[in-house]
Amino acid sequence: MDFKLIAAAIGILFVFIYAFGSGIWVSSSPGWYASLNRPAWQPPSAVIGLIWPYNFTVLGVTSYQVSRSLNKFENITWLVFFGLSIAAALTWAYQFYVPHNFLNASIALTSAAVLTLPVLFLTFRATLTMGLLLVPYQIWVAIAASLAWGYLAKN
C-alpha cells in the first residue's frame, strides 16, 4: 500500500480520535463548568461552537493534503507532532473536566500549543493554502492555553 495513503489515513484517524475523545470529557460535567469563574478574555460560546467544527474539518483535510506533498520523513515527523499535540490536548480535556486539575490541564494545553508549531511549519512547507487554513487552529490552541491558565488563576 502507498505510504502517503497510509499517512493520510493515520492523520484522519487522529482527527477522529481527537474529536471523539475530547467530546467525552468536555461534556462530562456541564453544571460544574458553568459554575467556574471565567477569564475576561473567554470568547462567547457561539465562537467556540463555530471554531471546533472548522478546526476538525481543516485538520482532516490538512492530514490528507500534507501526506500527499511531504516526503516520508516529513510525513512521519508531521504525524508524530500531530499525534503528540492531540495527546496533550486530550490530556487537558481529561485533567480539566474529570479530576479538575487546572495546573495539569494548563501545562497539557500549553504543551499542545507548542507541539502544534512544527505541525503548522510542516503544513506550510507542504501547501501554503492549508498552512493558512491551519493558522486559526494554532491561534485557537494558544488562546485556549491562555484560558486554561486563566481558569487556574481564577478558580
N, C-alpha and C positions, 0 to 999 in steps of 0.2 A: 504494500500500500504506500502511496505517496506521503512522504514525511510532512509536507506542507498541509496536506489534508488532515493528517493526524494532529498537527499543531493547532489547526483551526478548530477541530473538534474538541480538543482539550481546553482551549481558551473559552469556547462557548459553554462547555460543561462547567468551567469555573464560574461563569456568569450566573448560570442556573443555581449552582451551589450557594453563591453569594446572595442572590435574591431570595431563595427559599430559606437559607439559614438565618439571615438577618430578620426575615419576616416572622420566624418562630419566636425569637426572643423579644423583638420590638413590640409585638402585640401581646406579650405575656402578662403585662400588668399596667393597663391604661390608667386606672384610677391613681396608682402611685405616681406615675409620670405627671399627671395633671396637677398633683399637689406640690410639685417642685417649684422652687424659686428659679425663674428663668433669667439667663443673662440678657442684658438690654439689647444685644445685637442678634437675638434669636429671630430668624426670618419667620414670617407668618406660616401657618400650617399649609396654606394653599401653595406656597412656593415649594415647601418640602414635598408636597403631594405631586408637584409637577417635575421636580428635578430628578427624583428617583426613577420614574419610567424612562425619562430621557437618558439618564446615566446608564441604566441597564441595557437599553437599546444600543446606545453608542458603543458600550463595552463589547457587546456581542458582535456588532458589525466590525469594530476595530479588530477583534480577535481574528476574524476571517481575513480582513484586508492585510493586516500585518503578516499573517502566516504566508500569504502569497508573495510578499515583497521582500522579506528578510531572508538572509541565508540561515543555514541550520543552527549555527552557534548563536546568532542574534535571536532566532526564534526561541531557542531554549532559554536564553537569558531573559527575554521578554516574558515567557511563561513562568519562570522561577520568580521574578519580581512581582508579576501579576498575582501569582498564587500566594506569595508571602504577604502581599498587601491585602488580599482578601482574607487570609487567615488573621491578620491583625485587625481588620475591620470587624470580622465575626467575633473576635475576642472582645472588642469594645462592646458589641451588642450584648454579648453574654454578661460581661462584667458590669455593665451599666444597668441592665434590666433584670438580671437574676439575683446575684448577691448584692447589687447596688454598691459596688466598689468603684467609686468615682476616680480614685487615683489610678488604679489599674486600667480602668476604661480610658482615661486621658492619655496614659502612656501608650496604650494599644492604638488609639486613633492617631496620635502623633506619629507613631511608627508607620501606620498605614499611609499617612500623607507623605512621609519621607520615601517609603518604598514605592510609591506611585511615580516619583520623579523619573527613575530610569525607564519606567513603562512609557511615560509621556515622551521622553527623549527618543527612545527607540521607535515609537509610533511616528514622531515627526520625521525620523530617518527613513521610515518605510513609505509614508504618504503624508504630504502636507495637509491635505483635506482632513484626514482622520485625526491628525495631530491637533488641528484647530478645533475639530468637533469634540476632542477629548479634554481640551482646556477647561471647560466648565466643570467636568468631573474633578480635575485636580484642584480647582478653586473651591469646589464644594467640600472636598475632603479636608482641605486646610481650614475652611470655615468651621466645619464640624469638629475638627480637633480643637479649635479655639473655643467652641461652645462646650466641649467636654471639660476643658479647664475652667470655664465659667461656671458650669454646674458644680464642679468640685469646690470652687471658692464660695458659692452662694448657698450650698446645702451641706 
